[in-house]
Amino acid sequence: MYSMKTTQKRISLSISLPLELRDAARQAAFDDNRSLSGLIAALLLDYVQREQYLPPVRKSADQSSVTLHR
């Protein structure tokens, strides 16, 4: 199983988005008590796991959830 740890090596990624999408994503991140980067990472992780590019995340007691809340 894949384990998403906070000590994992991270990279910086620059993306272009329509202004309206960026604003909506910022609001969604705020409403979900996340950073915009955290929201995008959670969405991307959900997608790559659903499409089976990565195995499901193994959840542990000390690991923060990547579940999106609304």
C-alpha positions as CSV (number, residue, x, y, z in Angstrom):
1,M,0.0,0.0,0.0
2,Y,1.0,3.6,-0.6
3,S,1.6,5.7,2.4
4,M,1.4,9.5,2.1
5,K,3.7,10.9,4.8
6,T,4.2,14.5,5.7
7,T,8.0,13.9,5.7
8,Q,7.9,12.9,2.0
9,K,10.0,14.8,-0.4
10,R,7.9,17.6,-2.0
11,I,8.3,19.4,-5.3
12,S,7.0,22.8,-6.4
13,L,4.7,22.9,-9.4
14,S,3.5,25.9,-11.3
15,I,0.1,25.7,-13.1
16,S,-2.1,28.0,-15.0
17,L,-5.8,28.2,-14.2
18,P,-8.6,30.4,-15.3
19,L,-9.1,33.2,-12.6
20,E,-12.6,32.0,-11.8
21,L,-11.4,28.4,-11.2
22,R,-8.6,29.7,-9.0
23,D,-11.0,31.8,-6.9
24,A,-13.4,29.0,-6.5
25,A,-10.6,26.6,-5.5
26,R,-9.3,29.1,-2.9
27,Q,-12.8,29.3,-1.4
28,A,-13.2,25.5,-1.4
29,A,-9.8,25.2,0.3
30,F,-10.8,27.8,2.9
31,D,-14.1,26.1,3.5
32,D,-12.3,22.7,3.9
33,N,-9.7,24.3,6.3
34,R,-6.9,23.5,3.8
35,S,-4.3,25.5,1.9
36,L,-4.9,25.7,-1.9
37,S,-1.9,23.5,-2.4
38,G,-3.3,21.0,0.1
39,L,-6.7,20.9,-1.7
40,I,-5.0,20.4,-5.1
41,A,-2.8,17.6,-3.7
42,A,-5.8,15.9,-2.1
43,L,-7.8,16.1,-5.4
44,L,-4.9,14.9,-7.5
45,L,-4.2,12.0,-5.0
46,D,-7.9,11.0,-5.1
47,Y,-7.8,10.9,-9.0
48,V,-4.5,9.0,-9.4
49,Q,-5.7,6.4,-6.8
50,R,-9.1,6.0,-8.4
51,E,-7.5,5.6,-11.8
52,Q,-5.0,3.1,-10.2
53,Y,-1.8,5.0,-10.9
54,L,-1.1,4.7,-7.2
55,P,-2.4,2.2,-4.7
56,P,-4.8,3.4,-1.9
57,V,-3.3,5.4,0.9
58,R,-2.6,3.4,4.1
59,K,-4.1,5.5,6.9
60,S,-2.5,5.6,10.3
61,A,-3.5,7.2,13.6
62,D,-0.9,10.0,13.2
63,Q,-1.6,10.7,9.5
64,S,-3.9,13.5,8.5
65,S,-6.7,12.4,6.3
66,V,-6.8,13.3,2.6
67,T,-10.6,13.1,2.5
68,L,-12.3,16.1,1.2
69,H,-15.0,17.6,3.4
70,R,-17.8,19.8,2.3
